[in-house]
Amino acid sequence: LMLDTIEISDLQSFAEKVSPLSPDYICIHTSADLSGVGESMHLLEYAKKIEIIRRVLPDAKIAVAGGISPDNLSHVFPLKPDVVIAGRSIWEAEDPARVASEIKKRLEKGS
């Protein structure tokens, strides 16, 4: 079971409420479109949100989604998510296969 947190304003309450479900994954999903701060700056919020989830739901694995691209993967690596979801950076690319391959290679290398 993966629960998505897009548009969840009170992550602490959400995590406490879903705790009895013992979710396998929590997707920290911050839409770059909805963040109002641009493509990369919203990634800084992931650290705070991940800390809450790891404290309240220590057994849940962490997925991150929203505005992730090859250009900002360096902000994602220190957070040590279990899953990285990239969408728009791939489907809007002139060469989606190249971008997907680059993201995959960088994730495998961890840098």
C-alpha positions in Angstrom: 0.0 0.0 0.0 1.4 3.4 -1.0 -0.3 6.5 0.2 0.3 9.8 -1.6 0.6 13.1 0.3 -0.1 15.6 -2.5 -2.1 18.5 -1.2 -1.9 17.2 2.4 -1.3 20.4 4.5 -0.9 18.8 7.9 1.5 15.9 7.3 1.8 15.1 11.1 -1.9 14.6 11.5 -2.1 12.6 8.2 0.7 10.3 9.3 -0.9 9.7 12.7 -4.2 9.0 11.1 -2.9 6.5 8.6 -0.5 4.8 11.1 -3.0 1.9 11.8 -3.0 1.1 8.1 0.8 0.2 8.3 1.4 1.6 4.8 4.3 0.1 2.9 5.1 3.4 1.3 4.4 7.0 1.8 4.8 9.2 -1.3 6.0 12.6 -0.4 4.5 14.3 -3.4 4.9 18.0 -3.8 3.6 19.3 -7.2 6.0 21.8 -8.7 2.9 23.3 -10.3 1.2 23.8 -7.0 4.2 24.8 -4.9 4.4 28.4 -6.1 8.1 28.4 -5.6 9.4 26.9 -8.9 10.8 23.7 -10.1 13.7 23.1 -7.6 12.9 25.2 -4.5 10.0 23.0 -3.4 12.4 20.0 -3.1 13.8 21.7 0.0 10.5 21.0 1.7 11.0 17.2 1.2 13.5 17.0 4.0 11.0 18.4 6.6 8.3 16.1 5.3 10.4 13.0 5.2 11.6 13.6 8.8 7.9 13.6 10.0 7.1 10.4 8.1 10.2 8.6 9.4 9.4 9.6 12.9 5.7 8.7 12.9 5.8 5.8 10.4 9.3 4.4 10.9 8.5 1.2 8.9 7.2 2.9 5.9 9.4 3.3 2.9 9.7 6.8 1.3 8.9 7.7 -2.2 9.4 11.2 -3.5 7.6 12.8 -6.5 7.0 16.2 -8.0 9.3 18.3 -10.1 12.2 15.8 -10.0 14.6 16.0 -13.0 18.2 15.4 -13.8 18.9 19.0 -12.8 17.8 18.6 -9.2 18.6 15.0 -8.4 21.5 16.2 -6.3 18.9 17.7 -3.8 17.1 14.3 -3.6 20.1 12.0 -2.9 20.8 13.2 0.6 17.2 12.5 1.6 17.8 8.7 0.9 14.3 8.0 -0.5 13.5 4.4 -1.4 11.7 5.4 -4.6 12.2 8.4 -6.9 9.3 9.2 -9.2 10.0 11.4 -12.3 7.2 12.4 -14.6 7.1 15.7 -16.3 10.9 16.0 -16.8 10.6 12.8 -18.9 7.4 13.3 -20.8 8.1 16.9 -21.6 11.7 16.2 -22.8 12.6 16.3 -26.5 14.2 12.9 -25.9 12.3 11.2 -23.1 14.3 8.0 -23.3 17.6 9.9 -22.9 16.2 11.8 -19.8 14.8 8.6 -18.3 18.1 6.8 -18.9 20.1 9.7 -17.3 17.9 9.7 -14.2 18.2 5.9 -13.9 22.0 5.9 -14.3 22.4 8.7 -11.7 20.1 6.9 -9.3 22.1 3.7 -9.7 25.4 5.6 -9.1 23.8 7.6 -6.2 25.1 11.0 -7.5 
